[in-house]
Amino acid sequence: MKILGIESSCDETAVAIFDTDAGLLSHEIHSQIALHAEYGGVVPELASRDHVRKAIPLTRLVLDAAGCQRGDIDGIAYTAGPGLVGALLVGACIGRSLAWSWDIPSVEVHHMEGHLLAPMLEPDPPEFPFVALLVSGGHTLLIHVAARGDYRFLGQSLDDAAGEAFDKTAKLLGLSYPGGPSLAALAKQGNPDRFRFPRPMTDRPGMDMSFSGLKTFAVNTMASVDGTDSDRADIARAFEDAVADTLAIKCKRALQATGLKSLVVSGGVSANLHLRLRLDSMLAKEGARGYYPRQDLCTDNAAMIAYAGAQRLLKGAATDTAIEVRPRWPLDELRPL
């Protein structure tokens, strides 16, 4: 079964083709970073218009790259939420329209389920059950994953997501958009011993998290120094260390609470190499193993949407002709496959 996947939840337009027998055949991503950079963040209306411009050309591109004609496609998967409502509607309308005109089924996909299952596209995927850390600009979640669609929340950020805290702190430091990668690059130049930021909520039991206080701590630290390049690099390093340590501590608790030895880490922040090293160190001490998507599948992409949609289409799930998107869509509302 060949599935065409469409992702348009925020500021990347992406299309991919996944074959349930042969694996990922092709995928393309158009980033809108340059479009939004002058505004310092995503402008929803501009994002939606750019999705309209790029989605069909990208669809033609992935079909050609996979050596497929439209008659070779057996189903379409599209992101229905969560995300920006206008951006989601572009992908949903195109996905449903293509499915109707090609007389094939389509299925809506939860964006975060796509991220959660992205490591399944790797040569050595994890086996169920496992603990998942979904860490992105909009979400920071710890989840017990018993099977596809069978998700139980263990903990989550009570305020800013980790990626959101990265972006806000980067803006404070005067770094370019997008903030997360810029802060990580600056942190490599920083002195790890100069500042120590708190590890929020690690002094109490549980797996919930909080990252908004780290932003405040960065503001206060910045106000106490001259703001030189060296100061900014040292603050970036202290911030990144605090986030990585906090996530590692919470993941360790999740593994111990569940008795599981597999940790899946996905979402945009999972591309952060410092975080991966910190988690790998913790996992080695716990006798556990980590699973990560390849770098180009950490951020929003259609390969994960095509894969997640394929699993649901194989089980007979399909949407009707009504086009519905869900800007807010709790992951635990999904039904097990």
Contacts in CASP RR format, 6 or more apart in sequence:
PFRMAT RR
TARGET T0000
AUTHOR 0000-0000-0000
METHOD contacts of the structure
MODEL  1
MKILGIESSCDETAVAIFDTDAGLLSHEIHSQIALHAEYGGVVPELASRD
HVRKAIPLTRLVLDAAGCQRGDIDGIAYTAGPGLVGALLVGACIGRSLAW
SWDIPSVEVHHMEGHLLAPMLEPDPPEFPFVALLVSGGHTLLIHVAARGD
YRFLGQSLDDAAGEAFDKTAKLLGLSYPGGPSLAALAKQGNPDRFRFPRP
MTDRPGMDMSFSGLKTFAVNTMASVDGTDSDRADIARAFEDAVADTLAIK
CKRALQATGLKSLVVSGGVSANLHLRLRLDSMLAKEGARGYYPRQDLCTD
NAAMIAYAGAQRLLKGAATDTAIEVRPRWPLDELRPL
1 19 0 8 1.000
1 20 0 8 1.000
1 21 0 8 1.000
1 74 0 8 1.000
1 75 0 8 1.000
1 310 0 8 1.000
1 313 0 8 1.000
1 314 0 8 1.000
2 17 0 8 1.000
2 18 0 8 1.000
2 19 0 8 1.000
2 20 0 8 1.000
2 25 0 8 1.000
2 66 0 8 1.000
2 68 0 8 1.000
2 72 0 8 1.000
2 73 0 8 1.000
2 74 0 8 1.000
2 75 0 8 1.000
3 17 0 8 1.000
3 18 0 8 1.000
3 19 0 8 1.000
3 20 0 8 1.000
3 73 0 8 1.000
3 74 0 8 1.000
3 75 0 8 1.000
3 76 0 8 1.000
3 77 0 8 1.000
3 306 0 8 1.000
3 307 0 8 1.000
3 309 0 8 1.000
3 310 0 8 1.000
3 313 0 8 1.000
4 15 0 8 1.000
4 16 0 8 1.000
4 17 0 8 1.000
4 59 0 8 1.000
4 62 0 8 1.000
4 63 0 8 1.000
4 73 0 8 1.000
4 75 0 8 1.000
4 76 0 8 1.000
4 77 0 8 1.000
4 95 0 8 1.000
4 98 0 8 1.000
4 306 0 8 1.000
5 15 0 8 1.000
5 16 0 8 1.000
5 17 0 8 1.000
5 18 0 8 1.000
5 76 0 8 1.000
5 77 0 8 1.000
5 78 0 8 1.000
5 302 0 8 1.000
5 305 0 8 1.000
5 306 0 8 1.000
5 309 0 8 1.000
6 14 0 8 1.000
6 15 0 8 1.000
6 55 0 8 1.000
6 59 0 8 1.000
6 76 0 8 1.000
6 77 0 8 1.000
6 78 0 8 1.000
6 79 0 8 1.000
6 91 0 8 1.000
6 94 0 8 1.000
6 95 0 8 1.000
6 302 0 8 1.000
6 305 0 8 1.000
7 13 0 8 1.000
7 14 0 8 1.000
7 15 0 8 1.000
7 16 0 8 1.000
7 78 0 8 1.000
7 79 0 8 1.000
7 91 0 8 1.000
7 111 0 8 1.000
7 300 0 8 1.000
7 301 0 8 1.000
7 302 0 8 1.000
7 304 0 8 1.000
7 305 0 8 1.000
8 14 0 8 1.000
8 51 0 8 1.000
8 55 0 8 1.000
8 78 0 8 1.000
8 79 0 8 1.000
8 87 0 8 1.000
8 88 0 8 1.000
8 90 0 8 1.000
8 91 0 8 1.000
9 79 0 8 1.000
9 81 0 8 1.000
9 82 0 8 1.000
9 83 0 8 1.000
9 84 0 8 1.000
9 87 0 8 1.000
9 88 0 8 1.000
9 111 0 8 1.000
9 300 0 8 1.000
10 42 0 8 1.000
10 47 0 8 1.000
10 83 0 8 1.000
10 84 0 8 1.000
10 87 0 8 1.000
10 300 0 8 1.000
11 31 0 8 1.000
11 32 0 8 1.000
11 33 0 8 1.000
11 35 0 8 1.000
11 36 0 8 1.000
11 42 0 8 1.000
11 47 0 8 1.000
11 87 0 8 1.000
11 300 0 8 1.000
12 29 0 8 1.000
12 30 0 8 1.000
12 31 0 8 1.000
12 32 0 8 1.000
12 299 0 8 1.000
12 300 0 8 1.000
12 301 0 8 1.000
13 29 0 8 1.000
13 30 0 8 1.000
13 32 0 8 1.000
13 50 0 8 1.000
13 51 0 8 1.000
13 54 0 8 1.000
13 55 0 8 1.000
13 58 0 8 1.000
14 27 0 8 1.000
14 28 0 8 1.000
14 29 0 8 1.000
14 30 0 8 1.000
14 58 0 8 1.000
14 300 0 8 1.000
14 301 0 8 1.000
14 302 0 8 1.000
14 303 0 8 1.000
14 305 0 8 1.000
15 27 0 8 1.000
15 28 0 8 1.000
15 55 0 8 1.000
15 58 0 8 1.000
15 59 0 8 1.000
15 61 0 8 1.000
15 62 0 8 1.000
15 302 0 8 1.000
16 24 0 8 1.000
16 25 0 8 1.000
16 26 0 8 1.000
16 27 0 8 1.000
16 28 0 8 1.000
16 62 0 8 1.000
16 301 0 8 1.000
16 302 0 8 1.000
16 303 0 8 1.000
16 305 0 8 1.000
16 306 0 8 1.000
17 24 0 8 1.000
17 25 0 8 1.000
17 26 0 8 1.000
17 27 0 8 1.000
17 62 0 8 1.000
17 63 0 8 1.000
17 66 0 8 1.000
17 68 0 8 1.000
17 73 0 8 1.000
17 306 0 8 1.000
18 24 0 8 1.000
18 25 0 8 1.000
18 121 0 8 1.000
18 303 0 8 1.000
18 306 0 8 1.000
18 307 0 8 1.000
18 310 0 8 1.000
19 25 0 8 1.000
20 310 0 8 1.000
20 314 0 8 1.000
23 121 0 8 1.000
24 121 0 8 1.000
24 303 0 8 1.000
24 306 0 8 1.000
24 307 0 8 1.000
25 62 0 8 1.000
25 65 0 8 1.000
25 66 0 8 1.000
25 67 0 8 1.000
25 68 0 8 1.000
26 61 0 8 1.000
26 62 0 8 1.000
26 63 0 8 1.000
26 65 0 8 1.000
26 66 0 8 1.000
27 62 0 8 1.000
27 301 0 8 1.000
27 302 0 8 1.000
27 303 0 8 1.000
27 306 0 8 1.000
28 58 0 8 1.000
28 61 0 8 1.000
28 62 0 8 1.000
28 65 0 8 1.000
28 302 0 8 1.000
29 296 0 8 1.000
29 299 0 8 1.000
29 300 0 8 1.000
29 301 0 8 1.000
29 302 0 8 1.000
30 50 0 8 1.000
30 54 0 8 1.000
30 58 0 8 1.000
32 42 0 8 1.000
32 46 0 8 1.000
32 47 0 8 1.000
32 50 0 8 1.000
33 177 0 8 1.000
33 178 0 8 1.000
35 43 0 8 1.000
35 46 0 8 1.000
35 47 0 8 1.000
35 50 0 8 1.000
36 42 0 8 1.000
36 43 0 8 1.000
36 46 0 8 1.000
36 47 0 8 1.000
36 177 0 8 1.000
37 176 0 8 1.000
37 177 0 8 1.000
40 171 0 8 1.000
40 177 0 8 1.000
41 177 0 8 1.000
41 178 0 8 1.000
42 84 0 8 1.000
44 84 0 8 1.000
44 85 0 8 1.000
44 86 0 8 1.000
44 87 0 8 1.000
47 84 0 8 1.000
47 86 0 8 1.000
47 87 0 8 1.000
48 84 0 8 1.000
48 86 0 8 1.000
48 87 0 8 1.000
48 89 0 8 1.000
48 90 0 8 1.000
51 87 0 8 1.000
51 90 0 8 1.000
51 91 0 8 1.000
52 90 0 8 1.000
55 90 0 8 1.000
55 91 0 8 1.000
55 94 0 8 1.000
56 94 0 8 1.000
59 94 0 8 1.000
59 98 0 8 1.000
63 69 0 8 1.000
63 70 0 8 1.000
63 73 0 8 1.000
70 102 0 8 1.000
71 102 0 8 1.000
73 102 0 8 1.000
73 104 0 8 1.000
74 104 0 8 1.000
74 313 0 8 1.000
75 99 0 8 1.000
75 104 0 8 1.000
75 105 0 8 1.000
75 106 0 8 1.000
75 107 0 8 1.000
75 313 0 8 1.000
76 95 0 8 1.000
76 96 0 8 1.000
76 98 0 8 1.000
76 99 0 8 1.000
76 102 0 8 1.000
76 104 0 8 1.000
76 105 0 8 1.000
76 106 0 8 1.000
76 107 0 8 1.000
77 106 0 8 1.000
77 107 0 8 1.000
77 108 0 8 1.000
77 109 0 8 1.000
77 305 0 8 1.000
77 306 0 8 1.000
77 308 0 8 1.000
77 309 0 8 1.000
77 310 0 8 1.000
77 312 0 8 1.000
77 313 0 8 1.000
78 91 0 8 1.000
78 92 0 8 1.000
78 94 0 8 1.000
78 95 0 8 1.000
78 96 0 8 1.000
78 106 0 8 1.000
78 107 0 8 1.000
78 108 0 8 1.000
78 109 0 8 1.000
78 305 0 8 1.000
79 88 0 8 1.000
79 91 0 8 1.000
79 92 0 8 1.000
79 108 0 8 1.000
79 109 0 8 1.000
79 110 0 8 1.000
79 111 0 8 1.000
79 305 0 8 1.000
80 88 0 8 1.000
80 92 0 8 1.000
80 108 0 8 1.000
80 109 0 8 1.000
80 110 0 8 1.000
80 319 0 8 1.000
80 324 0 8 1.000
80 325 0 8 1.000
80 326 0 8 1.000
80 329 0 8 1.000
81 88 0 8 1.000
81 108 0 8 1.000
81 110 0 8 1.000
81 111 0 8 1.000
81 325 0 8 1.000
81 326 0 8 1.000
81 327 0 8 1.000
81 329 0 8 1.000
82 110 0 8 1.000
82 111 0 8 1.000
82 112 0 8 1.000
82 326 0 8 1.000
82 327 0 8 1.000
82 328 0 8 1.000
82 329 0 8 1.000
83 111 0 8 1.000
83 327 0 8 1.000
84 327 0 8 1.000
85 325 0 8 1.000
85 327 0 8 1.000
86 325 0 8 1.000
88 325 0 8 1.000
88 326 0 8 1.000
88 327 0 8 1.000
89 323 0 8 1.000
89 325 0 8 1.000
92 108 0 8 1.000
92 323 0 8 1.000
92 324 0 8 1.000
92 325 0 8 1.000
93 323 0 8 1.000
95 106 0 8 1.000
96 106 0 8 1.000
96 319 0 8 1.000
96 321 0 8 1.000
96 323 0 8 1.000
98 106 0 8 1.000
99 105 0 8 1.000
99 106 0 8 1.000
100 321 0 8 1.000
105 313 0 8 1.000
105 316 0 8 1.000
105 318 0 8 1.000
106 318 0 8 1.000
106 319 0 8 1.000
107 309 0 8 1.000
107 312 0 8 1.000
107 313 0 8 1.000
107 317 0 8 1.000
107 318 0 8 1.000
107 319 0 8 1.000
108 319 0 8 1.000
108 324 0 8 1.000
109 305 0 8 1.000
109 308 0 8 1.000
109 309 0 8 1.000
109 312 0 8 1.000
110 308 0 8 1.000
110 329 0 8 1.000
110 331 0 8 1.000
110 334 0 8 1.000
111 300 0 8 1.000
111 305 0 8 1.000
111 329 0 8 1.000
112 134 0 8 1.000
112 139 0 8 1.000
112 141 0 8 1.000
112 331 0 8 1.000
113 149 0 8 1.000
113 151 0 8 1.000
113 308 0 8 1.000
113 331 0 8 1.000
113 334 0 8 1.000
114 304 0 8 1.000
114 305 0 8 1.000
114 307 0 8 1.000
114 308 0 8 1.000
115 134 0 8 1.000
115 136 0 8 1.000
115 266 0 8 1.000
115 267 0 8 1.000
115 268 0 8 1.000
115 304 0 8 1.000
116 132 0 8 1.000
116 134 0 8 1.000
116 143 0 8 1.000
116 145 0 8 1.000
116 151 0 8 1.000
116 264 0 8 1.000
116 266 0 8 1.000
116 331 0 8 1.000
117 148 0 8 1.000
117 304 0 8 1.000
117 307 0 8 1.000
117 308 0 8 1.000
117 311 0 8 1.000
118 266 0 8 1.000
118 267 0 8 1.000
118 293 0 8 1.000
118 297 0 8 1.000
118 298 0 8 1.000
118 301 0 8 1.000
118 303 0 8 1.000
118 304 0 8 1.000
118 307 0 8 1.000
119 125 0 8 1.000
119 126 0 8 1.000
119 264 0 8 1.000
119 266 0 8 1.000
119 291 0 8 1.000
119 292 0 8 1.000
119 293 0 8 1.000
120 126 0 8 1.000
120 307 0 8 1.000
121 293 0 8 1.000
121 294 0 8 1.000
121 297 0 8 1.000
121 303 0 8 1.000
121 304 0 8 1.000
121 307 0 8 1.000
122 291 0 8 1.000
122 293 0 8 1.000
122 294 0 8 1.000
125 291 0 8 1.000
126 262 0 8 1.000
126 264 0 8 1.000
126 289 0 8 1.000
126 290 0 8 1.000
126 291 0 8 1.000
127 262 0 8 1.000
128 145 0 8 1.000
128 146 0 8 1.000
128 147 0 8 1.000
128 148 0 8 1.000
129 144 0 8 1.000
129 145 0 8 1.000
129 146 0 8 1.000
129 147 0 8 1.000
129 258 0 8 1.000
129 260 0 8 1.000
129 262 0 8 1.000
130 145 0 8 1.000
130 260 0 8 1.000
130 262 0 8 1.000
130 263 0 8 1.000
130 264 0 8 1.000
130 291 0 8 1.000
131 142 0 8 1.000
131 143 0 8 1.000
131 144 0 8 1.000
131 145 0 8 1.000
131 154 0 8 1.000
131 251 0 8 1.000
131 254 0 8 1.000
131 255 0 8 1.000
131 258 0 8 1.000
131 260 0 8 1.000
131 262 0 8 1.000
131 263 0 8 1.000
131 264 0 8 1.000
132 141 0 8 1.000
132 142 0 8 1.000
132 143 0 8 1.000
132 145 0 8 1.000
132 263 0 8 1.000
132 264 0 8 1.000
132 265 0 8 1.000
132 266 0 8 1.000
133 140 0 8 1.000
133 141 0 8 1.000
133 142 0 8 1.000
133 143 0 8 1.000
133 247 0 8 1.000
133 251 0 8 1.000
133 254 0 8 1.000
133 263 0 8 1.000
133 264 0 8 1.000
133 265 0 8 1.000
133 266 0 8 1.000
133 270 0 8 1.000
134 140 0 8 1.000
134 141 0 8 1.000
134 143 0 8 1.000
134 266 0 8 1.000
134 267 0 8 1.000
135 141 0 8 1.000
135 161 0 8 1.000
135 162 0 8 1.000
135 163 0 8 1.000
135 247 0 8 1.000
135 265 0 8 1.000
135 266 0 8 1.000
135 267 0 8 1.000
135 268 0 8 1.000
135 269 0 8 1.000
135 270 0 8 1.000
135 275 0 8 1.000
136 161 0 8 1.000
136 162 0 8 1.000
136 163 0 8 1.000
136 267 0 8 1.000
136 268 0 8 1.000
136 269 0 8 1.000
137 161 0 8 1.000
137 162 0 8 1.000
137 163 0 8 1.000
137 164 0 8 1.000
137 166 0 8 1.000
137 167 0 8 1.000
137 268 0 8 1.000
137 269 0 8 1.000
138 161 0 8 1.000
138 163 0 8 1.000
138 164 0 8 1.000
139 156 0 8 1.000
139 157 0 8 1.000
139 161 0 8 1.000
140 156 0 8 1.000
140 157 0 8 1.000
140 161 0 8 1.000
140 162 0 8 1.000
140 163 0 8 1.000
140 209 0 8 1.000
140 211 0 8 1.000
140 247 0 8 1.000
141 153 0 8 1.000
141 155 0 8 1.000
141 156 0 8 1.000
141 157 0 8 1.000
141 331 0 8 1.000
142 153 0 8 1.000
142 154 0 8 1.000
142 155 0 8 1.000
142 156 0 8 1.000
142 207 0 8 1.000
142 250 0 8 1.000
142 251 0 8 1.000
142 254 0 8 1.000
143 151 0 8 1.000
143 152 0 8 1.000
143 153 0 8 1.000
143 154 0 8 1.000
143 331 0 8 1.000
144 151 0 8 1.000
144 152 0 8 1.000
144 153 0 8 1.000
144 154 0 8 1.000
144 254 0 8 1.000
144 258 0 8 1.000
144 260 0 8 1.000
145 151 0 8 1.000
145 264 0 8 1.000
146 152 0 8 1.000
146 336 0 8 1.000
147 336 0 8 1.000
147 337 0 8 1.000
148 311 0 8 1.000
148 336 0 8 1.000
148 337 0 8 1.000
149 334 0 8 1.000
149 335 0 8 1.000
149 336 0 8 1.000
149 337 0 8 1.000
150 336 0 8 1.000
151 331 0 8 1.000
151 332 0 8 1.000
151 334 0 8 1.000
152 332 0 8 1.000
153 331 0 8 1.000
153 332 0 8 1.000
154 207 0 8 1.000
154 254 0 8 1.000
154 257 0 8 1.000
154 258 0 8 1.000
155 206 0 8 1.000
155 207 0 8 1.000
155 208 0 8 1.000
155 209 0 8 1.000
155 250 0 8 1.000
155 254 0 8 1.000
156 208 0 8 1.000
156 209 0 8 1.000
157 208 0 8 1.000
157 209 0 8 1.000
157 210 0 8 1.000
157 211 0 8 1.000
158 208 0 8 1.000
158 209 0 8 1.000
158 210 0 8 1.000
159 210 0 8 1.000
159 211 0 8 1.000
159 212 0 8 1.000
159 213 0 8 1.000
160 168 0 8 1.000
160 210 0 8 1.000
160 211 0 8 1.000
160 212 0 8 1.000
160 215 0 8 1.000
161 211 0 8 1.000
162 209 0 8 1.000
162 211 0 8 1.000
162 243 0 8 1.000
162 247 0 8 1.000
162 269 0 8 1.000
163 180 0 8 1.000
163 211 0 8 1.000
163 268 0 8 1.000
163 269 0 8 1.000
164 211 0 8 1.000
165 211 0 8 1.000
165 212 0 8 1.000
165 214 0 8 1.000
165 215 0 8 1.000
165 243 0 8 1.000
166 179 0 8 1.000
166 180 0 8 1.000
166 183 0 8 1.000
166 184 0 8 1.000
166 239 0 8 1.000
166 243 0 8 1.000
166 269 0 8 1.000
167 178 0 8 1.000
167 179 0 8 1.000
167 180 0 8 1.000
168 215 0 8 1.000
169 183 0 8 1.000
169 214 0 8 1.000
169 215 0 8 1.000
169 218 0 8 1.000
169 236 0 8 1.000
169 239 0 8 1.000
170 179 0 8 1.000
170 180 0 8 1.000
170 182 0 8 1.000
170 183 0 8 1.000
170 236 0 8 1.000
171 179 0 8 1.000
172 215 0 8 1.000
172 218 0 8 1.000
172 219 0 8 1.000
172 222 0 8 1.000
173 183 0 8 1.000
173 186 0 8 1.000
173 218 0 8 1.000
173 222 0 8 1.000
173 232 0 8 1.000
173 235 0 8 1.000
173 236 0 8 1.000
174 232 0 8 1.000
175 182 0 8 1.000
175 183 0 8 1.000
175 186 0 8 1.000
176 182 0 8 1.000
180 269 0 8 1.000
180 272 0 8 1.000
181 271 0 8 1.000
183 236 0 8 1.000
183 239 0 8 1.000
183 240 0 8 1.000
184 236 0 8 1.000
184 240 0 8 1.000
184 272 0 8 1.000
184 273 0 8 1.000
184 274 0 8 1.000
186 232 0 8 1.000
186 233 0 8 1.000
186 236 0 8 1.000
187 233 0 8 1.000
187 236 0 8 1.000
187 237 0 8 1.000
187 239 0 8 1.000
187 240 0 8 1.000
187 274 0 8 1.000
188 237 0 8 1.000
189 233 0 8 1.000
189 237 0 8 1.000
190 230 0 8 1.000
190 233 0 8 1.000
190 234 0 8 1.000
190 236 0 8 1.000
190 237 0 8 1.000
191 230 0 8 1.000
191 233 0 8 1.000
191 234 0 8 1.000
191 237 0 8 1.000
192 237 0 8 1.000
192 238 0 8 1.000
192 241 0 8 1.000
194 234 0 8 1.000
194 237 0 8 1.000
194 238 0 8 1.000
195 221 0 8 1.000
195 234 0 8 1.000
195 235 0 8 1.000
195 237 0 8 1.000
195 238 0 8 1.000
196 238 0 8 1.000
196 241 0 8 1.000
196 242 0 8 1.000
197 214 0 8 1.000
197 217 0 8 1.000
197 218 0 8 1.000
197 221 0 8 1.000
197 238 0 8 1.000
197 239 0 8 1.000
197 241 0 8 1.000
197 242 0 8 1.000
198 213 0 8 1.000
198 214 0 8 1.000
198 217 0 8 1.000
198 242 0 8 1.000
199 242 0 8 1.000
199 245 0 8 1.000
199 246 0 8 1.000
199 249 0 8 1.000
200 209 0 8 1.000
200 210 0 8 1.000
200 211 0 8 1.000
200 213 0 8 1.000
200 214 0 8 1.000
200 242 0 8 1.000
200 246 0 8 1.000
201 208 0 8 1.000
201 209 0 8 1.000
201 210 0 8 1.000
201 246 0 8 1.000
202 245 0 8 1.000
202 246 0 8 1.000
202 249 0 8 1.000
202 250 0 8 1.000
206 250 0 8 1.000
206 253 0 8 1.000
207 250 0 8 1.000
207 253 0 8 1.000
207 254 0 8 1.000
207 257 0 8 1.000
209 246 0 8 1.000
209 247 0 8 1.000
209 250 0 8 1.000
211 243 0 8 1.000
211 246 0 8 1.000
214 239 0 8 1.000
214 242 0 8 1.000
214 243 0 8 1.000
218 235 0 8 1.000
218 239 0 8 1.000
221 235 0 8 1.000
221 238 0 8 1.000
222 231 0 8 1.000
222 232 0 8 1.000
222 235 0 8 1.000
225 231 0 8 1.000
225 235 0 8 1.000
240 272 0 8 1.000
240 274 0 8 1.000
240 275 0 8 1.000
241 274 0 8 1.000
243 275 0 8 1.000
244 272 0 8 1.000
244 274 0 8 1.000
244 275 0 8 1.000
244 278 0 8 1.000
244 279 0 8 1.000
245 278 0 8 1.000
247 275 0 8 1.000
247 278 0 8 1.000
247 279 0 8 1.000
248 278 0 8 1.000
248 279 0 8 1.000
248 281 0 8 1.000
248 282 0 8 1.000
249 282 0 8 1.000
251 263 0 8 1.000
251 265 0 8 1.000
251 279 0 8 1.000
251 282 0 8 1.000
252 282 0 8 1.000
252 286 0 8 1.000
254 263 0 8 1.000
255 261 0 8 1.000
255 263 0 8 1.000
255 286 0 8 1.000
255 288 0 8 1.000
256 286 0 8 1.000
260 288 0 8 1.000
261 286 0 8 1.000
261 287 0 8 1.000
261 288 0 8 1.000
261 289 0 8 1.000
262 288 0 8 1.000
262 289 0 8 1.000
262 290 0 8 1.000
262 291 0 8 1.000
263 279 0 8 1.000
263 283 0 8 1.000
263 288 0 8 1.000
263 289 0 8 1.000
263 290 0 8 1.000
263 291 0 8 1.000
264 290 0 8 1.000
264 291 0 8 1.000
264 292 0 8 1.000
265 275 0 8 1.000
265 276 0 8 1.000
265 279 0 8 1.000
265 290 0 8 1.000
265 291 0 8 1.000
265 292 0 8 1.000
266 292 0 8 1.000
266 293 0 8 1.000
266 298 0 8 1.000
267 293 0 8 1.000
267 298 0 8 1.000
267 299 0 8 1.000
268 298 0 8 1.000
268 299 0 8 1.000
268 300 0 8 1.000
269 275 0 8 1.000
270 276 0 8 1.000
270 292 0 8 1.000
270 293 0 8 1.000
270 298 0 8 1.000
271 295 0 8 1.000
271 298 0 8 1.000
271 299 0 8 1.000
276 292 0 8 1.000
279 290 0 8 1.000
280 290 0 8 1.000
283 289 0 8 1.000
283 290 0 8 1.000
292 298 0 8 1.000
293 304 0 8 1.000
297 303 0 8 1.000
297 304 0 8 1.000
311 337 0 8 1.000
312 337 0 8 1.000
315 337 0 8 1.000
317 337 0 8 1.000
END
